[in-house]
Amino acid sequence: GRLTSTGTLELNAGLVNNSDAGRIASAMALTAVVTGLNQTNDGRLYGNSDVSLDLSNGLLTNQGGLINAPGQLLLKNLNVVNNQGGEISSANGFTLAATSLDNTDGSVISD
């Protein structure tokens, strides 16, 4: 599925399934506060500005997925992060705070 905005996007939800080529995207800033995010198989979460993702100490599964921001990327209150084969990237610096990170064949990139 797709959840997109031509302006700023604010998402507040419980567990979000954005797998199998799902898209959560904003033409401007994107802020998401969720209890879990599944981006398996090409799920994508991105904005054209800053992106903030608060997982409320939940699980982030980004296997084969993409989380990207050309601006500031803030990933906070993460518990377990599975980024196997996925990409977490920002053109600017970013913060990723998690209790564990599995980045097997994945990329965590900051330009």
C-alpha positions as CSV (number, residue, x, y, z in Angstrom):
1,G,0.0,0.0,0.0
2,R,0.9,3.7,-0.1
3,L,0.6,6.5,2.4
4,T,1.9,9.7,0.8
5,S,1.6,13.4,1.3
6,T,2.5,16.4,-0.9
7,G,3.1,18.3,2.4
8,T,4.3,17.3,5.8
9,L,3.3,13.8,6.9
10,E,2.6,12.9,10.6
11,L,1.8,9.3,11.3
12,N,0.8,8.0,14.8
13,A,-0.1,4.3,14.9
14,G,0.5,1.0,16.5
15,L,2.2,-1.7,14.5
16,V,2.6,-0.6,10.9
17,N,3.1,-3.2,8.1
18,N,4.8,-1.4,5.1
19,S,6.2,-4.6,3.6
20,D,6.1,-5.9,0.0
21,A,6.9,-2.6,-1.8
22,G,4.8,-0.5,0.6
23,R,5.5,3.3,0.6
24,I,5.3,5.8,3.4
25,A,6.5,9.1,1.8
26,S,6.3,12.8,2.2
27,A,7.2,15.6,-0.2
28,M,8.3,17.5,2.9
29,A,9.1,16.4,6.4
30,L,7.9,13.0,7.7
31,T,7.3,12.2,11.4
32,A,6.2,8.7,12.5
33,V,5.5,7.5,16.0
34,V,4.6,3.8,16.0
35,T,5.1,0.8,18.2
36,G,6.6,-1.3,15.4
37,L,7.5,-1.1,11.7
38,N,7.8,-3.9,9.2
39,Q,9.4,-3.0,5.9
40,T,10.4,-6.4,4.7
41,N,10.7,-6.9,0.9
42,D,11.3,-3.4,-0.4
43,G,9.2,-1.3,2.0
44,R,10.2,2.3,1.9
45,L,9.9,5.1,4.4
46,Y,11.2,8.5,3.2
47,G,10.7,12.2,3.0
48,N,12.2,15.0,0.9
49,S,13.3,16.8,4.0
50,D,13.8,15.6,7.6
51,V,12.5,12.2,8.8
52,S,11.9,11.3,12.4
53,L,10.9,7.8,13.4
54,D,10.0,7.0,17.0
55,L,9.5,3.3,17.6
56,S,8.3,3.5,21.2
57,N,10.9,0.8,22.1
58,G,9.4,-1.5,19.5
59,L,10.9,-3.6,16.7
60,L,12.1,-2.2,13.4
61,T,12.3,-4.8,10.6
62,N,13.9,-3.2,7.5
63,Q,14.9,-6.4,5.7
64,G,15.4,-5.4,2.1
65,G,13.8,-2.1,2.9
66,L,14.8,1.6,2.8
67,I,14.6,4.4,5.3
68,N,16.0,7.6,3.8
69,A,16.1,11.4,4.3
70,P,18.0,14.0,2.4
71,G,17.8,16.2,5.5
72,Q,18.2,15.1,9.2
73,L,17.3,11.5,10.0
74,L,16.3,10.7,13.6
75,L,15.6,7.1,14.6
76,K,14.8,6.9,18.3
77,N,13.4,4.7,21.0
78,L,14.3,1.6,19.0
79,N,14.6,-1.8,20.6
80,V,15.7,-4.4,18.1
81,V,16.7,-3.3,14.5
82,N,16.8,-5.9,11.8
83,N,18.4,-4.2,8.7
84,Q,19.5,-7.3,6.9
85,G,19.9,-6.4,3.3
86,G,18.3,-3.0,4.0
87,E,19.4,0.6,3.8
88,I,19.2,3.3,6.4
89,S,20.6,6.5,5.0
90,S,20.7,10.3,5.2
91,A,22.5,13.0,3.1
92,N,23.1,14.7,6.5
93,G,24.1,13.2,9.8
94,F,21.7,11.0,11.7
95,T,21.0,9.5,15.0
96,L,20.2,5.8,15.5
97,A,19.7,4.6,19.1
98,A,18.8,0.9,19.5
99,T,19.4,-1.9,22.0
100,S,20.6,-4.1,19.1
101,L,21.3,-3.9,15.4
102,D,21.6,-6.7,12.8
103,N,23.1,-5.1,9.7
104,T,24.0,-8.3,7.9
105,D,24.4,-7.4,4.2
106,G,22.8,-4.0,5.0
107,S,23.9,-0.4,4.8
108,V,23.9,2.4,7.4
109,I,25.0,5.5,5.5
110,S,25.5,9.1,6.2
111,D,26.9,11.5,3.7
